[in-house]
Amino acid sequence: MSGLELVVLDVAAGTAMESQSGLQMNRPRIYGALAGPARGRVGAIVMHPTSNFMGHYLMEPFAKRGIGLLALNSRFVGNDSVLVMERVIQDLGAGVAFMRERFDRVFLIGNSGGAALTSFYQAQAEHLTIRDTPAGDPIHIAPGDLPPADGIALMAGHIGRSRLLLNWLDASVVDERDPLARNPALDIYDPANRPPFSADFVARIRAEQRARSERITADAKARLAHLRSLPDGPRDEPFLVYRTYADPRFVDLTLDANDRKPGGNRGDDPRQMNYGVSNLGRFTSLTAWLSQWSLESRADGPTNLARTSVPVLHLEYTADAAVFPSDIREWSAAIGKSREEFHRIERGNHYLKGQPELIERVADLSLEWSRKLPQHKKAA
């Protein structure tokens, strides 16, 4: 696509070794691509905590409709091993400030993992409470660093990285140091456990997933406290989390039923993905685990969205294999009927891959909704 403007924004300095690039650490910057009009009535930002959205499928459709769309990457693009959500909202704030200078109205697109991010951002932009991270490290954020947006558009929105990982953790892991050790009775991919799964089996899976998440968190907190108690000790430490792609809903389509195909959204063989080297939360650090993956994370999507006051466009992709009807209901409950505009994108998969007509429908709905956003009142 031609006509893109490269956007380079300075952001607040992070922690030591937040990046392996000395250039980035000397002058922290984030990068984005602005498609469509450079200035105008309506602009939008699409951002994910770690995925590269500079080639997002809505850039050209939005541009054709006269919406300026900034596809913005965080400082952690392509690497969430040290990602701190409290830092990512600062990056998004830099993007909102940039767009505020150019557009009368600015809304945030919460697509996939960006949904919980935009909700966390807007909640803090409307009422700032963050002073530190869950690890206790100070985060210096002033209200002016997080200018509020005028609306949020949720599209195939995950409810948050902490609960997404909770639902994907392999309950059959019996040794966090051994990627192959397993309890077959809790393995959703074991041939002896065939779908449809019993309610009791699913309940045992969910209970062990939560117990595993809480054990990892307890170990992370204890290790972090030990390291920081040492004279001149390290402030953080890396570790591995094995087998993080084992949601029973990937296998049993009767659970949280929608139009999806089996296997989740990462290929036809979820078991191989479960054992793969690159998946959710696989490589992480103590502080990153606490901020984004643990149940102590402050970035839960519906919890934060309920604290906001702006209009919300809420789109359910009905063939989504990773965002389920129960997630959609939870988002809707958090929004409330008075400010939610809800539409179902029939047969839409998680990324609308191979579905150009549905991408056009999403763009049309976004345009019509954005025209109804209230005019932003600039400070005197």
RODO-2510 file (C-alpha; in nm, 4 decimals, decimal comma):
residues 380
     n   res          X          Y          Z
     1     m     0,0000     0,0000     0,0000
     2     s     0,1391     0,3389    -0,1012
     3     g     0,0988     0,6716     0,0751
     4     l     0,1992     0,5624     0,4241
     5     e     0,3598     0,8113     0,6599
     6     l     0,6261     0,6746     0,8906
     7     v     0,5601     0,7964     1,2446
     8     v     0,8457     0,7998     1,4962
     9     l     0,7620     0,8980     1,8539
    10     d     0,9844     0,9507     2,1552
    11     v     0,8660     0,7655     2,4649
    12     a     0,9576     0,7518     2,8323
    13     a     1,2757     0,5692     2,9228
    14     g     1,2322     0,2166     3,0532
    15     t     1,4415    -0,0140     3,2677
    16     a     1,7941    -0,1413     3,2129
    17     m     1,8125    -0,4004     2,9321
    18     e     1,4517    -0,3384     2,8346
    19     s     1,5991    -0,3613     2,4846
    20     q     1,9209    -0,5175     2,3579
    21     s     1,9659    -0,2128     2,1339
    22     g     2,1906     0,0510     2,2839
    23     l     2,0492     0,3006     2,0348
    24     q     1,6944     0,2324     2,1576
    25     m     1,7963     0,2613     2,5212
    26     n     1,9783     0,5913     2,4596
    27     r     1,6695     0,7410     2,2981
    28     p     1,3591     0,5223     2,3374
    29     r     1,1285     0,5471     2,0370
    30     i     0,8296     0,3682     1,8957
    31     y     0,7296     0,3403     1,5314
    32     g     0,4064     0,3388     1,3401
    33     a     0,2548     0,3865     0,9959
    34     l    -0,0213     0,6400     0,9301
    35     a    -0,2551     0,5501     0,6429
    36     g    -0,5211     0,7760     0,4944
    37     p    -0,5550     1,1472     0,5582
    38     a    -0,2771     1,3057     0,7617
    39     r    -0,5289     1,5369     0,9279
    40     g    -0,9040     1,5557     0,9469
    41     r    -1,2231     1,4844     1,1330
    42     v    -1,1641     1,1269     1,2517
    43     g    -0,8463     0,9370     1,3289
    44     a    -0,7920     0,5977     1,4874
    45     i    -0,5082     0,3991     1,6421
    46     v    -0,4668     0,0232     1,6255
    47     m    -0,2067    -0,1211     1,8590
    48     h    -0,1148    -0,4514     2,0226
    49     p     0,1146    -0,4978     2,3223
    50     t     0,3679    -0,6935     2,1153
    51     s     0,2431    -0,7822     1,7642
    52     n     0,3545    -0,5780     1,4647
    53     f     0,0376    -0,4035     1,3440
    54     m     0,2067    -0,1854     1,0814
    55     g     0,0525    -0,4080     0,8138
    56     h    -0,2939    -0,4262     0,9705
    57     y    -0,5799    -0,5347     0,7462
    58     l    -0,7849    -0,2207     0,8208
    59     m    -0,5275     0,0329     0,7047
    60     e    -0,6289     0,0520     0,3394
    61     p    -1,0064     0,0159     0,3991
    62     f    -0,9988     0,2953     0,6565
    63     a    -0,7903     0,5156     0,4279
    64     k    -1,0443     0,4727     0,1478
    65     r    -1,3171     0,5895     0,3857
    66     g    -1,1300     0,8997     0,4959
    67     i    -1,0267     0,7761     0,8400
    68     g    -0,6631     0,8316     0,9305
    69     l    -0,5401     0,5073     1,0864
    70     l    -0,2166     0,4963     1,2836
    71     a    -0,0918     0,1390     1,3106
    72     l     0,1422     0,1747     1,6061
    73     n     0,3925    -0,0666     1,7558
    74     s     0,4968    -0,0660     2,1198
    75     r     0,8585    -0,0737     2,2331
    76     f     0,8126    -0,4474     2,2902
    77     v     0,7173    -0,5323     1,9309
    78     g     0,8087    -0,8929     1,8540
    79     n     0,9367    -0,9592     2,2065
    80     d     0,7117    -0,9832     2,5107
    81     s     0,9727    -1,1541     2,7291
    82     v     1,0271    -0,8326     2,9283
    83     l     0,6971    -0,6615     2,8481
    84     v     0,5418    -0,4490     3,1209
    85     m     0,1839    -0,3394     3,0551
    86     e     0,2280    -0,0217     3,2588
    87     r     0,4966     0,0799     3,0104
    88     v     0,2890    -0,0104     2,7029
    89     i     0,0126     0,2329     2,7964
    90     q     0,2747     0,5082     2,7990
    91     d     0,3603     0,4150     2,4407
    92     l    -0,0056     0,4257     2,3415
    93     g    -0,0336     0,7640     2,5118
    94     a     0,2373     0,9003     2,2830
    95     g     0,0324     0,7824     1,9859
    96     v    -0,2891     0,9402     2,1128
    97     a    -0,1114     1,2720     2,1746
    98     f     0,0234     1,2623     1,8179
    99     m    -0,3197     1,1943     1,6695
   100     r    -0,4864     1,4586     1,8891
   101     e    -0,2771     1,7226     1,7134
   102     r    -0,4123     1,6141     1,3763
   103     f    -0,7695     1,4917     1,4178
   104     d    -1,0858     1,6270     1,5787
   105     r    -1,1883     1,2857     1,7099
   106     v    -0,9629     0,9934     1,7940
   107     f    -1,0764     0,6408     1,8733
   108     l    -0,8839     0,3291     1,9710
   109     i    -0,9180    -0,0047     1,7944
   110     g    -0,8883    -0,2945     2,0340
   111     n    -0,8223    -0,5825     1,7969
   112     s    -0,7267    -0,9212     1,9404
   113     g    -0,4775    -0,8589     2,2233
   114     g    -0,5179    -0,4860     2,1694
   115     a    -0,8641    -0,4946     2,3287
   116     a    -0,7437    -0,5260     2,6866
   117     l    -0,4631    -0,2782     2,6138
   118     t    -0,7012    -0,0070     2,4921
   119     s    -0,9332    -0,0711     2,7871
   120     f    -0,6447    -0,0441     3,0345
   121     y    -0,5243     0,2713     2,8630
   122     q    -0,8608     0,4464     2,8576
   123     a    -0,9375     0,3572     3,2197
   124     q    -0,6076     0,5124     3,3281
   125     a    -0,6518     0,8100     3,0941
   126     e    -0,9870     0,8890     3,2558
   127     h    -0,8693     0,8235     3,6118
   128     l    -0,4972     0,7717     3,6680
   129     t    -0,4126     0,5364     3,9533
   130     i    -0,0916     0,3646     3,8385
   131     r     0,2175     0,4475     4,0400
   132     d     0,4150     0,1271     4,0075
   133     t     0,4134    -0,2180     3,8497
   134     p     0,2915    -0,5372     4,0198
   135     a     0,6600    -0,6034     4,0917
   136     g     0,6745    -0,2777     4,2882
   137     d     0,8866    -0,0857     4,0387
   138     p     0,7872     0,2816     4,0115
   139     i     0,6197     0,4033     3,6926
   140     h     0,6221     0,7782     3,6515
   141     i     0,3064     0,8707     3,4606
   142     a     0,1459     1,2151     3,4630
   143     p    -0,2147     1,2712     3,3498
   144     g    -0,0883     1,4576     3,0430
   145     d     0,0960     1,1435     2,9312
   146     l    -0,2350     0,9625     2,8736
   147     p    -0,4759     1,1858     2,6806
   148     p    -0,8167     1,0144     2,6687
   149     a    -0,9603     0,8825     2,3445
   150     d    -1,3151     0,9568     2,2281
   151     g    -1,4215     0,5969     2,1794
   152     i    -1,3108     0,2336     2,1619
   153     a    -1,3830    -0,0210     1,8894
   154     l    -1,3452    -0,3816     2,0037
   155     m    -1,2849    -0,6329     1,7247
   156     a    -1,2270    -0,9987     1,8098
   157     g    -1,1059    -0,8781     2,1468
   158     h    -0,9238    -1,1028     2,3925
   159     i    -1,0274    -1,0296     2,7496
   160     g    -0,6675    -0,9885     2,8625
   161     r    -0,3304    -1,1568     2,8482
   162     s    -0,3516    -1,2879     3,2040
   163     r    -0,6806    -1,4713     3,1588
   164     l    -0,6017    -1,5726     2,8020
   165     l    -0,2928    -1,7529     2,9252
   166     l    -0,4886    -1,8913     3,2202
   167     n    -0,7290    -2,0600     2,9773
   168     w    -0,4455    -2,1826     2,7539
   169     l    -0,2127    -2,3276     3,0182
   170     d    -0,1681    -2,7023     2,9862
   171     a    -0,3231    -2,8493     3,2998
   172     s    -0,1354    -3,1764     3,2531
   173     v     0,2100    -3,0278     3,3267
   174     v     0,3551    -3,1960     3,6340
   175     d     0,7071    -3,0459     3,6355
   176     e     0,7746    -2,6870     3,5291
   177     r     1,1332    -2,7842     3,4468
   178     d     1,0407    -3,0704     3,2123
   179     p     0,8465    -2,9833     2,8951
   180     l     0,7491    -3,3470     2,8375
   181     a     0,6326    -3,4534     3,1837
   182     r     0,2535    -3,4846     3,1969
   183     n    -0,0464    -3,6273     3,3744
   184     p    -0,2408    -3,8085     3,0979
   185     a    -0,5648    -3,7786     3,2936
   186     l    -0,5530    -3,3988     3,2476
   187     d    -0,4160    -3,3906     2,8924
   188     i    -0,6785    -3,2647     2,6463
   189     y    -0,4670    -3,4009     2,3599
   190     d    -0,4357    -3,7539     2,4993
   191     p    -0,6296    -4,0002     2,2777
   192     a    -0,7985    -4,1393     2,5880
   193     n    -0,9684    -3,8041     2,6481
   194     r    -1,1993    -3,7635     2,3536
   195     p    -1,4456    -3,4775     2,3024
   196     p    -1,7111    -3,3951     2,3854
   197     f    -1,5537    -3,3508     2,7278
   198     s    -1,7585    -3,4066     3,0403
   199     a    -1,8388    -3,1140     3,2668
   200     d    -1,6323    -3,2788     3,5397
   201     f    -1,3276    -3,3130     3,3119
   202     v    -1,3466    -2,9476     3,2089
   203     a    -1,3871    -2,8384     3,5703
   204     r    -1,0759    -3,0337     3,6697
   205     i    -0,8840    -2,8791     3,3796
   206     r    -0,9884    -2,5270     3,4778
   207     a    -0,9059    -2,5826     3,8448
   208     e    -0,5572    -2,7116     3,7633
   209     q    -0,4931    -2,4294     3,5156
   210     r    -0,5659    -2,1768     3,7880
   211     a    -0,3572    -2,3664     4,0400
   212     r    -0,0660    -2,3793     3,7948
   213     s    -0,0903    -2,0062     3,7218
   214     e    -0,0962    -1,9261     4,0927
   215     r     0,2023    -2,1543     4,1600
   216     i     0,4080    -1,9814     3,8918
   217     t     0,3116    -1,6423     4,0332
   218     a     0,4023    -1,7438     4,3876
   219     d     0,7385    -1,8765     4,2686
   220     a     0,8030    -1,5594     4,0664
   221     k     0,7266    -1,3334     4,3615
   222     a     0,9403    -1,5388     4,5980
   223     r     1,2329    -1,5441     4,3547
   224     l     1,2047    -1,1714     4,2887
   225     a     1,2015    -1,0959     4,6609
   226     h     1,5106    -1,3133     4,7091
   227     l     1,7028    -1,1471     4,4247
   228     r     1,6218    -0,8005     4,5508
   229     s     1,7230    -0,8878     4,9046
   230     l     2,0781    -0,9581     4,7923
   231     p     2,3400    -0,6825     4,8140
   232     d     2,3717    -0,5475     4,4595
   233     g     2,1543    -0,8358     4,3412
   234     p     1,9812    -0,8433     4,0013
   235     r     1,6427    -0,6732     3,9672
   236     d     1,4944    -0,9415     3,7427
   237     e     1,5516    -1,2872     3,5985
   238     p     1,4264    -1,4865     3,2964
   239     f     1,2430    -1,8179     3,3031
   240     l     1,0453    -2,0522     3,0766
   241     v     0,6803    -2,1529     3,0868
   242     y     0,6188    -2,4744     2,8963
   243     r     0,3055    -2,5864     2,7118
   244     t     0,0724    -2,2875     2,6888
   245     y    -0,1743    -2,3844     2,4174
   246     a    -0,4237    -2,6232     2,5711
   247     d    -0,7676    -2,4657     2,6007
   248     p    -1,0321    -2,7439     2,5923
   249     r    -1,2328    -2,5263     2,3525
   250     f    -0,9672    -2,5798     2,0857
   251     v    -1,0655    -2,9469     2,0749
   252     d    -1,4301    -2,9583     2,1856
   253     l    -1,6492    -2,7368     1,9676
   254     t    -1,9510    -2,7941     2,1924
   255     l    -1,7856    -2,5806     2,4613
   256     d    -1,8675    -2,2101     2,4173
   257     a    -2,0029    -2,3037     2,0758
   258     n    -1,9762    -2,0679     1,7786
   259     d    -1,8950    -2,1089     1,4081
   260     r    -1,5259    -2,1869     1,4602
   261     k    -1,3196    -2,4717     1,3267
   262     p    -1,1204    -2,6913     1,5701
   263     g    -0,7595    -2,6198     1,6549
   264     g    -0,7559    -2,2637     1,7804
   265     n    -0,6277    -1,9792     1,5648
   266     r    -0,2694    -2,0949     1,5147
   267     g    -0,2923    -2,3839     1,2727
   268     d    -0,4540    -2,7238     1,2417
   269     d    -0,2395    -2,9055     1,4991
   270     p    -0,2795    -2,7403     1,8388
   271     r    -0,0897    -3,0184     2,0149
   272     q     0,2255    -2,9407     1,8175
   273     m     0,1763    -2,5709     1,8883
   274     n     0,1413    -2,6545     2,2583
   275     y     0,4890    -2,8092     2,2570
   276     g     0,6350    -2,5496     2,0181
   277     v     0,9144    -2,3105     2,1048
   278     s     0,7197    -1,9923     2,0299
   279     n     0,3883    -1,9413     2,2014
   280     l     0,2132    -1,7328     2,4610
   281     g     0,4302    -1,6587     2,7629
   282     r     0,6970    -1,9132     2,6709
   283     f     0,9952    -1,6838     2,7367
   284     t     0,9382    -1,4346     3,0149
   285     s     1,0909    -1,2610     3,3130
   286     l     0,9771    -1,2328     3,6726
   287     t     0,8564    -0,8737     3,6326
   288     a     0,6956    -0,9374     3,2927
   289     w     0,5079    -1,2388     3,4268
   290     l     0,3610    -1,0354     3,7109
   291     s     0,2587    -0,7458     3,4861
   292     q     0,1079    -0,9282     3,1900
   293     w     0,0574    -1,3012     3,2512
   294     s    -0,0246    -1,3402     3,6198
   295     l    -0,3708    -1,3011     3,7656
   296     e    -0,2291    -1,0022     3,9535
   297     s    -0,1975    -0,8108     3,6263
   298     r    -0,3865    -0,4808     3,6204
   299     a    -0,4585    -0,5119     3,2480
   300     d    -0,7765    -0,7206     3,2601
   301     g    -0,9931    -0,6044     2,9730
   302     p    -1,3538    -0,6076     3,0982
   303     t    -1,2556    -0,4845     3,4441
   304     n    -1,0904    -0,1784     3,2951
   305     l    -1,3511    -0,1163     3,0271
   306     a    -1,6200    -0,0983     3,2949
   307     r    -1,4283     0,1968     3,4441
   308     t    -1,4442     0,3996     3,1229
   309     s    -1,7175     0,6319     2,9975
   310     v    -1,6687     0,6495     2,6185
   311     p    -1,8863     0,4931     2,3444
   312     v    -1,7860     0,1415     2,2389
   313     l    -1,8298    -0,0324     1,9043
   314     h    -1,8268    -0,4040     1,9812
   315     l    -1,7812    -0,6545     1,6977
   316     e    -1,8051    -1,0304     1,7464
   317     y    -1,6390    -1,2449     1,4796
   318     t    -1,8590    -1,5529     1,4972
   319     a    -1,6032    -1,8053     1,3657
   320     d    -1,3329    -1,6859     1,6027
   321     a    -1,1380    -1,9821     1,7414
   322     a    -0,9784    -1,7870     2,0244
   323     v    -1,2429    -1,5348     2,1387
   324     f    -1,5550    -1,7158     2,2485
   325     p    -1,9194    -1,6244     2,3168
   326     s    -1,8570    -1,6130     2,6920
   327     d    -1,5863    -1,3519     2,6297
   328     i    -1,8270    -1,1486     2,4168
   329     r    -2,0896    -1,1563     2,6913
   330     e    -1,8352    -1,0441     2,9483
   331     w    -1,7275    -0,7519     2,7310
   332     s    -2,0903    -0,6499     2,6761
   333     a    -2,1650    -0,6612     3,0470
   334     a    -1,8647    -0,4382     3,1145
   335     i    -1,9721    -0,1856     2,8520
   336     g    -2,3399    -0,1606     2,9400
   337     k    -2,6245    -0,1160     2,6946
   338     s    -2,6256     0,2628     2,7032
   339     r    -2,2881     0,2995     2,5298
   340     e    -2,2478    -0,0260     2,3349
   341     e    -2,3112    -0,0617     1,9635
   342     f    -2,2918    -0,4346     1,8953
   343     h    -2,2692    -0,6237     1,5670
   344     r    -2,1959    -0,9834     1,4754
   345     i    -1,9579    -1,0402     1,1845
   346     e    -2,0996    -1,3686     1,0630
   347     r    -1,8417    -1,6369     0,9772
   348     g    -1,5572    -1,4002     1,0617
   349     n    -1,2400    -1,5738     1,1782
   350     h    -1,0014    -1,4160     1,4276
   351     y    -0,7917    -1,2250     1,1742
   352     l    -1,0529    -1,2146     0,8936
   353     k    -0,7980    -1,4110     0,6918
   354     g    -0,9229    -1,4728     0,3393
   355     q    -1,2427    -1,2757     0,4093
   356     p    -1,2073    -0,9425     0,2229
   357     e    -1,5817    -0,8839     0,2155
   358     l    -1,5960    -0,9005     0,5947
   359     i    -1,3063    -0,6581     0,6252
   360     e    -1,5087    -0,4135     0,4167
   361     r    -1,8094    -0,4643     0,6440
   362     v    -1,5986    -0,3952     0,9536
   363     a    -1,4660    -0,0779     0,7906
   364     d    -1,8186     0,0365     0,6989
   365     l    -1,9471    -0,0208     1,0521
   366     s    -1,6476     0,1623     1,1963
   367     l    -1,7051     0,4607     0,9690
   368     e    -2,0743     0,4924     1,0554
   369     w    -2,0073     0,4572     1,4273
   370     s    -1,7172     0,7041     1,4240
   371     r    -1,9387     0,9719     1,2700
   372     k    -2,1481     0,9660     1,5874
   373     l    -1,8566     1,0199     1,8262
   374     p    -1,8817     1,3435     2,0261
   375     q    -1,6476     1,6277     1,9412
   376     h    -1,3402     1,6245     2,1613
   377     k    -1,3156     1,9243     2,3907
   378     k    -0,9617     2,0552     2,3865
   379     a    -0,8202     2,2035     2,7020
   380     a    -0,8266     2,5829     2,7177
***
